Amino acid sequence: MKGAIYYTILREETQKGSLHHMAGEKLLGLALQKEYGRDLAFEPRAKGEYGKPFFTLQPDIHYNISHSGKYVMCIFAGQPVGIDVQEHRPARFEGILKRTVPGELAEEILSAEDVEQAFYREWVRREAYIKWTGQGLSEDMRTLDMTLGCGQMLELGSGYSGAVWSRSPLELTFTEVPEAAELP
């Protein structure tokens, strides 16, 4: 099964505030047109019980959006899908890990040669997973059954991690869109 990722790299001055959301919506509209020949303005959307958006009249078109730092990404697939991208920033990893992963995994991450890289790799996997299931943060992230579905790591620039989660492996294609915040 195929998955189409559309992404943009924002200039530094556009990486703040609501521009991430605006760029995500523009990517969504552009990708929907290119992949399915449909106009976003005529596709009603709703949100599931935990807030995952979906097209009410197109149940076979699944999408998800993520943004962090300079990246804004939108994925489309013929099955439920979740995507997450995170800019690496200094953090108190130990405290976050206690709330988000099982104890033995937290220890493994904290003893990794590159703790920041190990932390963000696991973080984006878990975020993509909960976005895939549509349950969001209603679940205790420490008890997720990460054996369900299929996770794929994304190769991004230095200082970023990204992941996609779906029921079965996706053959991913990538389309870069110039500064989506400036699209008409």
GUGU-208584 format. One record per residue: residue number from 1; x, z, y of N, C-alpha, C, O, CB in turn; residue in three letters. Coordinates in steps of 0.05 Angstrom, whole numbers. Last residue first. Glycine has a CB too. Example, Ala and Ser with C-alpha at 12.3 -4.5 7.8 and 13.67 -1.06 7.14 Angstrom:
BEGIN
[2; [257; 142; -45]; [273; 143; -21]; [258; 157; 1]; [268; 161; 23]; [282; 114; -12]; SER]
[1; [264; 156; -114]; [246; 156; -90]; [264; 156; -66]; [285; 169; -66]; [226; 181; -89]; ALA]
***
This chain:
BEGIN
[184; [-21; -45; 604]; [-46; -46; 619]; [-69; -33; 603]; [-92; -33; 612]; [-53; -75; 626]; PRO]
[183; [34; 1; 594]; [17; -21; 584]; [-9; -21; 600]; [-19; 0; 607]; [11; -18; 554]; LEU]
[182; [65; 44; 606]; [61; 24; 627]; [43; 1; 618]; [38; -17; 634]; [88; 14; 636]; GLU]
[181; [70; 73; 561]; [56; 86; 583]; [51; 67; 606]; [34; 72; 623]; [73; 109; 593]; ALA]
[180; [101; 42; 527]; [72; 41; 524]; [57; 55; 547]; [34; 48; 552]; [64; 54; 498]; ALA]
[179; [156; 10; 531]; [144; 31; 547]; [113; 30; 547]; [101; 19; 566]; [154; 30; 575]; GLU]
[178; [147; -39; 480]; [161; -30; 505]; [144; -10; 519]; [119; -12; 520]; [166; -54; 523]; PRO]
[177; [142; -20; 414]; [127; -30; 437]; [141; -20; 462]; [147; 3; 465]; [97; -19; 436]; VAL]
[176; [165; -37; 350]; [171; -23; 375]; [155; -36; 398]; [155; -61; 400]; [201; -23; 381]; GLU]
[175; [140; -28; 288]; [138; -46; 311]; [143; -30; 336]; [128; -12; 343]; [110; -60; 312]; THR]
[174; [153; -25; 220]; [157; -13; 246]; [156; -34; 268]; [168; -55; 265]; [184; 2; 247]; PHE]
[173; [123; -12; 157]; [133; -31; 176]; [134; -17; 203]; [118; 0; 209]; [116; -58; 177]; THR]
[172; [127; 17; 93]; [125; 20; 121]; [137; -3; 137]; [159; -13; 130]; [138; 46; 130]; LEU]
[171; [91; 25; 40]; [111; 6; 48]; [109; 5; 79]; [90; -8; 89]; [108; -23; 34]; GLU]
[170; [78; 90; 17]; [71; 68; 35]; [95; 51; 39]; [118; 61; 42]; [60; 79; 61]; LEU]
[169; [56; 126; -41]; [77; 115; -24]; [68; 92; -8]; [52; 75; -17]; [101; 107; -41]; PRO]
[168; [-7; 162; -33]; [13; 147; -49]; [33; 134; -30]; [28; 132; -6]; [-2; 125; -66]; SER]
[167; [-27; 195; 8]; [-34; 200; -20]; [-14; 187; -39]; [-5; 199; -59]; [-63; 190; -26]; ARG]
[166; [23; 214; 57]; [0; 199; 47]; [-5; 205; 18]; [11; 219; 5]; [4; 168; 52]; SER]
[165; [63; 227; 113]; [52; 236; 88]; [27; 221; 82]; [11; 215; 100]; [46; 267; 89]; TRP]
[164; [125; 219; 147]; [98; 208; 141]; [89; 220; 115]; [105; 224; 97]; [98; 176; 140]; VAL]
[163; [169; 245; 197]; [160; 242; 169]; [131; 231; 169]; [116; 234; 188]; [161; 270; 155]; ALA]
[162; [229; 256; 235]; [202; 246; 232]; [195; 243; 203]; [212; 239; 186]; [199; 220; 246]; GLY]
[161; [273; 283; 284]; [265; 281; 256]; [236; 271; 256]; [220; 276; 274]; [267; 308; 241]; SER]
[160; [328; 276; 330]; [299; 273; 323]; [296; 273; 293]; [313; 264; 278]; [287; 248; 336]; TYR]
[159; [382; 273; 340]; [366; 294; 354]; [337; 292; 349]; [321; 306; 363]; [372; 292; 383]; GLY]
[158; [390; 203; 336]; [402; 229; 336]; [385; 249; 351]; [375; 243; 373]; [431; 229; 346]; SER]
[157; [330; 165; 318]; [355; 170; 332]; [365; 199; 329]; [350; 216; 320]; [352; 163; 361]; GLY]
[156; [305; 164; 250]; [302; 162; 279]; [329; 167; 292]; [349; 173; 278]; [281; 183; 289]; LEU]
[155; [275; 148; 193]; [302; 147; 205]; [299; 143; 235]; [291; 122; 244]; [320; 125; 192]; GLU]
[154; [229; 192; 162]; [234; 169; 180]; [262; 171; 191]; [272; 193; 197]; [213; 168; 203]; LEU]
[153; [211; 209; 95]; [225; 215; 120]; [229; 189; 136]; [233; 168; 124]; [252; 229; 114]; MET]
[152; [150; 216; 63]; [172; 198; 69]; [184; 206; 95]; [170; 209; 115]; [162; 168; 69]; GLN]
[151; [111; 245; 11]; [124; 247; 37]; [147; 227; 39]; [161; 222; 20]; [134; 275; 42]; GLY]
[150; [50; 242; -21]; [77; 230; -20]; [88; 232; 8]; [76; 222; 27]; [76; 201; -29]; CYS]
[149; [8; 288; -58]; [13; 265; -41]; [43; 257; -41]; [58; 265; -59]; [5; 271; -13]; GLY]
[148; [30; 353; -73]; [8; 334; -70]; [16; 312; -51]; [29; 316; -31]; [-18; 348; -60]; LEU]
[147; [70; 388; -68]; [72; 370; -90]; [50; 349; -89]; [51; 329; -104]; [72; 385; -117]; THR]
[146; [61; 426; -29]; [75; 402; -21]; [80; 382; -44]; [94; 362; -40]; [101; 410; -8]; MET]
[145; [14; 464; -17]; [22; 452; -42]; [35; 425; -36]; [22; 404; -36]; [-2; 449; -62]; ASP]
[144; [27; 517; 29]; [20; 489; 25]; [30; 479; -2]; [53; 486; -10]; [31; 471; 47]; LEU]
[143; [38; 568; 45]; [26; 565; 19]; [18; 536; 13]; [3; 531; -6]; [2; 582; 16]; THR]
[142; [57; 569; 96]; [75; 580; 75]; [64; 574; 47]; [79; 575; 28]; [79; 610; 78]; ARG]
[141; [16; 554; 130]; [37; 534; 123]; [56; 544; 101]; [70; 527; 89]; [53; 528; 148]; MET]
[140; [-48; 566; 118]; [-23; 580; 120]; [-1; 561; 111]; [0; 554; 88]; [-24; 607; 103]; ASP]
[139; [-92; 521; 154]; [-79; 530; 129]; [-55; 547; 136]; [-42; 543; 156]; [-72; 506; 111]; GLU]
[138; [-105; 505; 203]; [-124; 524; 191]; [-112; 535; 165]; [-121; 556; 155]; [-151; 510; 185]; SER]
[137; [-74; 467; 227]; [-63; 494; 225]; [-83; 514; 215]; [-78; 539; 217]; [-53; 503; 252]; LEU]
[136; [-100; 413; 188]; [-85; 424; 210]; [-75; 452; 206]; [-69; 460; 183]; [-102; 423; 235]; GLY]
[135; [-130; 385; 153]; [-137; 413; 156]; [-121; 427; 178]; [-126; 449; 186]; [-133; 428; 130]; GLN]
[134; [-116; 334; 140]; [-137; 338; 161]; [-144; 367; 166]; [-162; 372; 181]; [-162; 323; 153]; GLY]
[133; [-76; 319; 107]; [-100; 332; 95]; [-123; 335; 115]; [-146; 338; 107]; [-92; 359; 84]; THR]
[132; [-42; 297; 146]; [-52; 280; 125]; [-78; 293; 113]; [-98; 279; 110]; [-32; 276; 103]; TRP]
[131; [-28; 342; 175]; [-42; 321; 189]; [-55; 302; 169]; [-77; 291; 173]; [-23; 305; 208]; LYS]
[130; [0; 369; 136]; [-26; 381; 146]; [-42; 361; 162]; [-66; 363; 164]; [-21; 406; 162]; ILE]
[129; [44; 332; 130]; [26; 340; 108]; [-1; 350; 118]; [-22; 341; 109]; [40; 361; 90]; TYR]
[128; [68; 332; 179]; [57; 307; 169]; [37; 313; 147]; [16; 301; 145]; [79; 288; 159]; ALA]
[127; [85; 387; 179]; [66; 377; 200]; [53; 351; 190]; [28; 348; 193]; [81; 372; 227]; GLU]
[126; [121; 386; 136]; [97; 403; 135]; [76; 394; 156]; [52; 394; 150]; [105; 432; 140]; ARG]
[125; [160; 349; 155]; [146; 345; 130]; [120; 360; 129]; [99; 350; 121]; [165; 353; 106]; ARG]
[124; [177; 374; 202]; [162; 349; 204]; [148; 342; 178]; [126; 330; 178]; [180; 326; 212]; VAL]
[123; [203; 420; 179]; [181; 423; 198]; [164; 397; 199]; [139; 398; 197]; [192; 429; 226]; TRP]
[122; [244; 400; 148]; [222; 413; 135]; [198; 415; 153]; [175; 413; 144]; [230; 442; 125]; GLU]
[121; [275; 378; 190]; [267; 362; 167]; [243; 374; 153]; [223; 360; 147]; [291; 359; 146]; ARG]
[120; [285; 423; 221]; [267; 402; 231]; [258; 383; 209]; [236; 372; 210]; [281; 386; 253]; TYR]
[119; [319; 453; 186]; [295; 464; 197]; [275; 442; 205]; [252; 441; 196]; [300; 482; 221]; PHE]
[118; [363; 418; 179]; [347; 427; 156]; [320; 438; 165]; [299; 432; 152]; [362; 449; 140]; ALA]
[117; [382; 415; 232]; [373; 391; 218]; [355; 398; 194]; [334; 386; 191]; [397; 374; 208]; GLN]
[116; [395; 469; 241]; [376; 455; 258]; [365; 431; 244]; [340; 427; 244]; [389; 447; 285]; GLU]
[115; [434; 480; 202]; [409; 494; 202]; [388; 479; 218]; [365; 477; 209]; [412; 523; 213]; VAL]
[114; [477; 450; 166]; [465; 444; 192]; [437; 455; 193]; [418; 442; 185]; [465; 412; 198]; ASP]
[113; [485; 477; 117]; [508; 471; 135]; [499; 465; 163]; [511; 473; 182]; [524; 447; 123]; GLU]
[112; [437; 529; 104]; [445; 501; 104]; [469; 497; 123]; [473; 513; 142]; [422; 483; 113]; ALA]
[111; [414; 578; 106]; [441; 577; 95]; [452; 548; 94]; [474; 544; 84]; [442; 589; 67]; SER]
[110; [363; 569; 124]; [381; 585; 141]; [410; 585; 131]; [429; 591; 146]; [372; 613; 143]; LEU]
[109; [342; 541; 80]; [345; 528; 106]; [366; 542; 123]; [383; 530; 135]; [318; 525; 120]; ILE]
[108; [341; 583; 41]; [356; 558; 36]; [362; 543; 63]; [384; 534; 67]; [340; 539; 17]; GLU]
[107; [307; 619; 65]; [335; 627; 60]; [352; 602; 56]; [375; 600; 66]; [337; 645; 35]; GLU]
[106; [260; 589; 65]; [271; 598; 90]; [301; 605; 87]; [317; 598; 103]; [255; 622; 101]; ALA]
[105; [252; 585; 10]; [258; 561; 25]; [270; 568; 52]; [288; 554; 62]; [233; 544; 28]; LEU]
[104; [240; 638; -2]; [264; 626; -14]; [271; 600; 0]; [295; 594; 2]; [259; 620; -44]; GLU]
[103; [191; 646; 29]; [216; 661; 34]; [241; 648; 23]; [261; 646; 37]; [214; 688; 22]; GLY]
[102; [156; 587; 50]; [160; 609; 31]; [188; 621; 36]; [207; 607; 44]; [157; 599; 2]; PRO]
[101; [145; 576; 122]; [154; 567; 95]; [157; 591; 77]; [160; 614; 86]; [181; 552; 97]; VAL]
[100; [125; 599; 169]; [118; 571; 162]; [127; 562; 134]; [117; 541; 125]; [129; 553; 182]; THR]
[99; [142; 648; 186]; [113; 642; 189]; [105; 615; 177]; [81; 609; 175]; [105; 643; 218]; ARG]
[98; [196; 646; 179]; [181; 668; 166]; [151; 662; 166]; [136; 671; 148]; [186; 695; 179]; LYS]
[97; [211; 605; 213]; [210; 600; 184]; [194; 622; 170]; [181; 616; 150]; [239; 599; 174]; LEU]
[96; [210; 631; 263]; [191; 609; 257]; [188; 605; 227]; [166; 601; 217]; [200; 583; 271]; ILE]
[95; [253; 667; 256]; [225; 676; 262]; [204; 656; 255]; [183; 662; 244]; [223; 685; 290]; GLY]
[94; [296; 630; 248]; [289; 651; 228]; [260; 661; 232]; [246; 663; 212]; [309; 674; 231]; GLU]
[93; [300; 598; 295]; [291; 587; 269]; [282; 608; 249]; [262; 604; 235]; [313; 571; 257]; PHE]
[92; [290; 597; 354]; [296; 620; 337]; [285; 613; 309]; [263; 621; 302]; [284; 647; 348]; ARG]
[91; [320; 536; 378]; [298; 554; 373]; [307; 578; 357]; [330; 577; 346]; [274; 539; 359]; ALA]
[90; [336; 476; 412]; [345; 502; 402]; [320; 520; 399]; [302; 520; 416]; [365; 515; 422]; PRO]
[89; [304; 417; 386]; [310; 435; 409]; [319; 462; 397]; [310; 470; 376]; [284; 439; 427]; ARG]
[88; [293; 353; 367]; [307; 377; 360]; [313; 393; 386]; [325; 382; 405]; [334; 371; 345]; HIS]
[87; [228; 326; 369]; [254; 327; 382]; [267; 353; 374]; [254; 374; 374]; [252; 324; 413]; GLU]
[86; [191; 301; 316]; [199; 324; 332]; [226; 320; 344]; [245; 312; 330]; [198; 349; 315]; GLN]
[85; [133; 271; 289]; [160; 267; 300]; [166; 291; 317]; [149; 301; 331]; [162; 240; 316]; VAL]
[84; [90; 256; 236]; [100; 276; 255]; [128; 268; 263]; [144; 259; 247]; [100; 304; 244]; ASP]
[83; [29; 233; 207]; [56; 227; 217]; [64; 250; 236]; [48; 260; 251]; [57; 199; 231]; ILE]
[82; [-14; 220; 152]; [-5; 238; 173]; [23; 231; 182]; [39; 223; 165]; [-6; 268; 165]; GLY]
[81; [-71; 188; 124]; [-43; 188; 131]; [-38; 208; 153]; [-54; 213; 170]; [-33; 160; 138]; VAL]
[80; [-117; 158; 78]; [-110; 180; 97]; [-80; 183; 100]; [-65; 180; 80]; [-123; 206; 88]; PRO]
[79; [-107; 87; 74]; [-112; 112; 61]; [-106; 134; 82]; [-92; 129; 101]; [-95; 116; 35]; GLN]
[78; [-88; 42; 98]; [-113; 40; 85]; [-121; 65; 69]; [-138; 64; 51]; [-113; 16; 66]; GLY]
[77; [-60; 60; 162]; [-58; 55; 134]; [-86; 52; 122]; [-105; 60; 135]; [-42; 78; 119]; ALA]
[76; [-20; 67; 221]; [-44; 58; 208]; [-39; 54; 179]; [-18; 45; 171]; [-55; 32; 222]; PHE]
[75; [10; 111; 268]; [11; 98; 242]; [-17; 91; 233]; [-36; 105; 238]; [24; 117; 221]; ILE]
[74; [48; 117; 326]; [21; 115; 316]; [23; 100; 289]; [36; 79; 287]; [2; 99; 336]; CYS]
[73; [90; 156; 369]; [86; 140; 345]; [57; 140; 336]; [43; 161; 338]; [104; 149; 322]; MET]
[72; [137; 164; 418]; [108; 165; 413]; [104; 146; 390]; [112; 123; 391]; [91; 158; 439]; VAL]
[71; [197; 197; 437]; [182; 181; 418]; [152; 186; 420]; [143; 209; 422]; [192; 187; 390]; TYR]
[70; [224; 232; 471]; [222; 204; 479]; [205; 187; 461]; [198; 164; 468]; [250; 192; 481]; LYS]
[69; [187; 289; 456]; [210; 278; 471]; [206; 250; 479]; [186; 243; 492]; [236; 280; 454]; GLY]
[68; [137; 268; 413]; [155; 290; 420]; [179; 277; 434]; [190; 257; 425]; [164; 306; 395]; SER]
[67; [77; 253; 378]; [96; 248; 400]; [112; 273; 405]; [103; 296; 402]; [81; 240; 426]; HIS]
[66; [32; 217; 335]; [50; 240; 340]; [68; 233; 364]; [75; 209; 368]; [67; 247; 315]; SER]
[65; [-28; 199; 302]; [-10; 196; 325]; [7; 221; 327]; [-2; 243; 322]; [-26; 191; 351]; ILE]
[64; [-60; 160; 252]; [-51; 186; 262]; [-30; 181; 283]; [-16; 160; 283]; [-39; 203; 238]; ASN]
[63; [-113; 128; 214]; [-91; 129; 233]; [-83; 157; 240]; [-98; 176; 234]; [-99; 114; 259]; TYR]
[62; [-148; 83; 171]; [-138; 111; 177]; [-114; 109; 196]; [-98; 91; 194]; [-130; 125; 150]; HIS]
[61; [-202; 48; 155]; [-179; 46; 173]; [-171; 75; 180]; [-186; 89; 194]; [-185; 29; 198]; ILE]
[60; [-247; 55; 126]; [-223; 47; 111]; [-198; 44; 128]; [-177; 37; 118]; [-229; 21; 97]; ASP]
[59; [-289; 67; 161]; [-278; 89; 144]; [-253; 81; 128]; [-240; 98; 117]; [-299; 97; 125]; PRO]
[58; [-309; 51; 216]; [-288; 38; 200]; [-275; 58; 181]; [-251; 66; 186]; [-266; 25; 219]; GLN]
[57; [-342; 80; 247]; [-353; 56; 235]; [-333; 41; 218]; [-340; 20; 206]; [-363; 38; 256]; LEU]
[56; [-311; 124; 265]; [-336; 129; 251]; [-348; 104; 237]; [-361; 107; 217]; [-356; 139; 270]; THR]
[55; [-244; 136; 256]; [-263; 116; 266]; [-289; 119; 251]; [-289; 117; 226]; [-251; 87; 263]; PHE]
[54; [-220; 203; 270]; [-225; 180; 253]; [-244; 161; 266]; [-259; 168; 285]; [-236; 190; 225]; PHE]
[53; [-178; 261; 280]; [-195; 239; 290]; [-198; 217; 269]; [-180; 213; 252]; [-183; 227; 316]; PRO]
[52; [-183; 327; 260]; [-169; 302; 255]; [-188; 279; 263]; [-211; 277; 254]; [-162; 299; 224]; LYS]
[51; [-209; 377; 268]; [-199; 362; 291]; [-185; 336; 285]; [-176; 323; 304]; [-181; 379; 306]; GLY]
[50; [-231; 401; 224]; [-208; 414; 236]; [-195; 398; 258]; [-173; 404; 266]; [-188; 420; 215]; TYR]
[49; [-274; 366; 212]; [-279; 395; 215]; [-256; 410; 229]; [-260; 428; 245]; [-284; 408; 188]; GLU]
[48; [-258; 306; 249]; [-265; 322; 226]; [-268; 351; 232]; [-264; 359; 255]; [-245; 317; 203]; GLY]
[47; [-284; 271; 305]; [-263; 289; 294]; [-275; 303; 270]; [-298; 311; 270]; [-253; 309; 315]; LYS]
[46; [-293; 201; 320]; [-303; 229; 318]; [-279; 245; 307]; [-258; 234; 301]; [-328; 231; 300]; ALA]
[45; [-302; 140; 356]; [-286; 159; 341]; [-300; 186; 341]; [-315; 193; 358]; [-258; 161; 352]; ARG]
[44; [-323; 71; 358]; [-328; 100; 363]; [-311; 117; 345]; [-306; 110; 322]; [-358; 106; 359]; PRO]
[43; [-296; 17; 384]; [-294; 32; 358]; [-299; 62; 364]; [-280; 76; 372]; [-266; 27; 345]; GLU]
[42; [-290; -11; 429]; [-316; -14; 415]; [-315; 0; 387]; [-332; -6; 370]; [-322; -44; 411]; PHE]
[41; [-240; -1; 449]; [-263; 6; 466]; [-289; 5; 452]; [-309; 17; 460]; [-263; -12; 490]; ALA]
[40; [-207; -24; 411]; [-210; 5; 411]; [-234; 13; 427]; [-248; 33; 421]; [-185; 19; 421]; LEU]
[39; [-223; -81; 376]; [-219; -70; 403]; [-226; -40; 403]; [-248; -32; 396]; [-237; -85; 423]; ASP]
[38; [-189; -111; 321]; [-211; -95; 331]; [-203; -83; 358]; [-180; -77; 363]; [-219; -72; 312]; ARG]
[37; [-152; -134; 287]; [-168; -151; 304]; [-191; -137; 317]; [-212; -149; 323]; [-177; -176; 289]; GLY]
[36; [-118; -103; 257]; [-145; -107; 247]; [-162; -125; 264]; [-185; -130; 257]; [-158; -80; 244]; TYR]
[35; [-67; -103; 281]; [-69; -100; 252]; [-96; -107; 241]; [-98; -118; 219]; [-63; -71; 245]; GLU]
[34; [-76; -112; 337]; [-57; -129; 322]; [-61; -127; 291]; [-59; -147; 277]; [-29; -121; 329]; LYS]
[33; [-115; -73; 350]; [-120; -101; 355]; [-102; -119; 338]; [-111; -138; 325]; [-115; -107; 385]; GLN]
[32; [-88; -26; 334]; [-115; -32; 322]; [-121; -62; 326]; [-132; -75; 308]; [-137; -15; 335]; LEU]
[31; [-44; -28; 368]; [-40; -31; 339]; [-67; -38; 325]; [-67; -54; 307]; [-29; -5; 327]; ALA]
[30; [-68; -21; 418]; [-52; -45; 413]; [-50; -49; 383]; [-54; -72; 373]; [-24; -42; 426]; LEU]
[29; [-93; 30; 412]; [-108; 6; 418]; [-94; -19; 412]; [-105; -38; 400]; [-115; 7; 447]; GLY]
[28; [-48; 62; 400]; [-70; 61; 382]; [-87; 36; 386]; [-93; 21; 368]; [-88; 86; 385]; LEU]
[27; [-17; 56; 447]; [-7; 47; 421]; [-29; 43; 401]; [-30; 23; 386]; [15; 66; 410]; LEU]
[26; [-53; 82; 481]; [-46; 54; 485]; [-35; 42; 460]; [-42; 19; 453]; [-27; 50; 509]; LYS]
[25; [-52; 134; 460]; [-77; 119; 461]; [-72; 89; 465]; [-86; 73; 453]; [-95; 130; 484]; GLU]
[24; [3; 146; 469]; [-8; 146; 442]; [-34; 130; 441]; [-38; 115; 422]; [-13; 174; 433]; GLY]
[23; [5; 145; 525]; [20; 125; 510]; [10; 124; 482]; [9; 102; 470]; [50; 132; 511]; ALA]
[22; [-28; 190; 535]; [-35; 164; 545]; [-21; 142; 530]; [-33; 122; 522]; [-30; 161; 575]; MET]
[21; [4; 231; 512]; [-23; 225; 502]; [-32; 197; 510]; [-43; 182; 494]; [-43; 246; 512]; HIS]
[20; [50; 227; 545]; [52; 224; 516]; [25; 216; 504]; [23; 197; 488]; [62; 250; 503]; HIS]
[19; [29; 239; 595]; [37; 211; 590]; [41; 207; 560]; [37; 184; 551]; [63; 205; 605]; LEU]
[18; [18; 291; 609]; [-2; 276; 593]; [6; 248; 587]; [-9; 234; 574]; [-28; 276; 608]; SER]
[17; [84; 318; 610]; [56; 318; 617]; [39; 302; 598]; [45; 299; 574]; [52; 309; 644]; GLY]
[16; [142; 275; 603]; [129; 300; 608]; [99; 296; 612]; [89; 274; 618]; [141; 314; 632]; LYS]
[15; [171; 228; 600]; [169; 244; 576]; [154; 271; 580]; [153; 287; 562]; [196; 250; 566]; GLN]
[14; [183; 196; 642]; [156; 194; 632]; [152; 211; 607]; [131; 208; 593]; [149; 165; 626]; THR]
[13; [237; 202; 653]; [218; 211; 673]; [189; 209; 664]; [171; 220; 677]; [221; 194; 698]; GLU]
[12; [261; 177; 607]; [263; 206; 612]; [242; 216; 632]; [230; 237; 627]; [291; 214; 622]; GLU]
[11; [218; 129; 576]; [240; 136; 594]; [239; 166; 600]; [218; 178; 597]; [239; 119; 621]; ARG]
[10; [198; 129; 507]; [193; 134; 535]; [219; 139; 551]; [238; 150; 541]; [174; 158; 538]; LEU]
[9; [190; 83; 460]; [210; 102; 469]; [207; 105; 499]; [211; 86; 514]; [240; 93; 461]; ILE]
[8; [137; 75; 413]; [150; 68; 439]; [170; 90; 444]; [168; 113; 435]; [129; 66; 461]; THR]
[7; [110; 45; 354]; [123; 66; 369]; [134; 56; 395]; [138; 32; 399]; [145; 79; 352]; TYR]
[6; [72; 37; 296]; [77; 27; 323]; [89; 50; 339]; [79; 72; 338]; [51; 15; 337]; TYR]
[5; [73; 27; 229]; [80; 46; 250]; [86; 31; 275]; [103; 13; 276]; [104; 64; 241]; ILE]
[4; [31; 15; 176]; [43; 3; 200]; [48; 24; 221]; [29; 37; 230]; [25; -20; 211]; ALA]
[3; [35; 12; 107]; [31; 30; 130]; [45; 17; 154]; [68; 10; 152]; [41; 59; 125]; GLY]
[2; [8; -13; 46]; [24; -15; 70]; [16; 6; 91]; [-7; 15; 92]; [20; -43; 82]; LYS]
[1; [17; 0; -23]; [0; 0; 0]; [18; 0; 25]; [40; 11; 25]; [-19; 24; 0]; MET]
***
